[in-house]
Amino acid sequence: MKISIPFNRPGLAGNEIQYVTDSIRRGHASGDGFYTHRCHALLQQSLDVPKVLLTTSCTDSLEMAALLLDIGPGDEAIVPSFTFVSTANAFALRGARLVFIDIRPDTLNLDETQLKGLISPRTKVIVPVHYAGVGCEMDTILKIARKHEIAVVEDNAHGLFAKYKGKYLGTFGCMAAQSFHETKNISCGEGGALLINDMQYAERAEIIREKGTNRSRFFRGQVDKYTWVDVGSSYLPSDILAAFLYAQLEARAEIQARRRSVWEYYHHHLRDWAQAHGVQIPFVPEHCEQPYHMFYLLMPSLAQRQALISHLKSMGILAVFHYLPLHLSEAGRRFGGSDSHCPVTEDVSDRLLRLPFYNDLTEAEQEYIVSAVKVFDGQ
Ligand SMILES: Cc1ncc(COP(=O)(O)O)c(C=O)c1O
């Protein structure tokens, strides 16, 4: 039989289908029903965040954060060039100029030592992305942001349940965006959450999420009818999706343990090979607890990265590259990137390869992947 190992495969934790059926039987399948409230409570309690709102994606959470911060033309947003488009797009949509910051060569997170040189009187927000769920240097970032009165919004798409210096990622900025996209540890296909740490944004966040209406207050009986009070959009997921997500969130301990063993298998079996072949593997500083989201190889050159992808493909294994530098992209140049200097991003983007990583990846599959990597002769 021909072997075929995808890069990602969505998994079931156990109770998803039962909860989805139940969400419909309860007679409230649209947003903010029984399971949405359960997800909110679980995330608030487990992360110790004062207010969590489920959204339809991390992209939408970032867009909500940009609206809540009243970002507009003339403002600047500092974002890493090495990230998904949504980190930047959310602020470009509001008319902000993007200021791209390079990354550190060890964690691939934004290089906090470059922040001071990029801040201007127009800087309104810094958006740290915790790459692979390994925490950015939040102490330094927050210190600089406080000094210049700049908001910090964490893009924590990869880092649910990871920690920096003992505190959960997503709890440092005034707000943080989570993703429950299919590729994430915990998923409902497409989904997200906005974590609100600074409660001055909480009430308006509910309004913006509900098409600019005060429907959330109406549902709580705080007003006798609901009406249009602000700008907004439809950022809330159906309770059917929340039901699916709740089953996954309930199983977070098992899911995280499973992913840990996948990550450790790769690490254990590839670290000596990597060292002998000039390949860099993920680095997790001692003060960071990672969420075991991803395992990547930084190959010595673009040519070798491409050759390894082809080699693995010929053996039925789908390994993939990751972000292309945003400051060099067509839109990135238009929204501010033309004068950016991000050499580490450009280099890493060329050389990085992600190995298959999903909750149900078996040890036999990993054994096959590892041996396929090891027989790669570099050509
Ligand atoms: C760093 C980062 N931010 C945001 C997103 C967008 O997430 P979503 O697909 O939930 O909108 C992604 C996608 O994987 C991402 O990698």
The ligand as an SDF file (V2000), in Angstrom:
LIG
                    3D

 16 16  0  0  0  0  0  0  0  0999 V2000
    0.5500   33.7570   13.5460 C   0  0  0  0  0  0  0  0  0  0  0  0
   -0.8080   33.5840   12.9390 C   0  0  0  0  0  0  0  0  0  0  0  0
   -1.7390   34.5290   13.1470 N   0  0  0  0  0  0  0  0  0  0  0  0
   -2.9810   34.4240   12.6430 C   0  0  0  0  0  0  0  0  0  0  0  0
   -3.3480   33.3320   11.8990 C   0  0  0  0  0  0  0  0  0  0  0  0
   -4.7470   33.2550   11.3390 C   0  0  0  0  0  0  0  0  0  0  0  0
   -5.5160   32.3140   12.0300 O   0  0  0  0  0  0  0  0  0  0  0  0
   -6.9930   31.9650   11.5510 P   0  0  0  0  0  0  0  0  0  0  0  0
   -6.8730   30.9990   10.4410 O   0  0  0  0  0  0  0  0  0  0  0  0
   -7.6590   31.3860   12.7750 O   0  0  0  0  0  0  0  0  0  0  0  0
   -7.6390   33.2490   11.1370 O   0  0  0  0  0  0  0  0  0  0  0  0
   -2.4240   32.3180   11.6520 C   0  0  0  0  0  0  0  0  0  0  0  0
   -2.8100   31.1380   10.8520 C   0  0  0  0  0  0  0  0  0  0  0  0
   -2.3760   30.0540   11.0680 O   0  0  0  0  0  0  0  0  0  0  0  0
   -1.1190   32.4540   12.1690 C   0  0  0  0  0  0  0  0  0  0  0  0
   -0.1630   31.5240   11.9330 O   0  0  0  0  0  0  0  0  0  0  0  0
  1  2  1  0
  2  3  1  0
  2 15  2  0
  3  4  2  0
  4  5  1  0
  5  6  1  0
  5 12  2  0
  6  7  1  0
  7  8  1  0
  8  9  2  0
  8 10  1  0
  8 11  1  0
 12 13  1  0
 12 15  1  0
 13 14  2  0
 15 16  1  0
M  END
$$$$
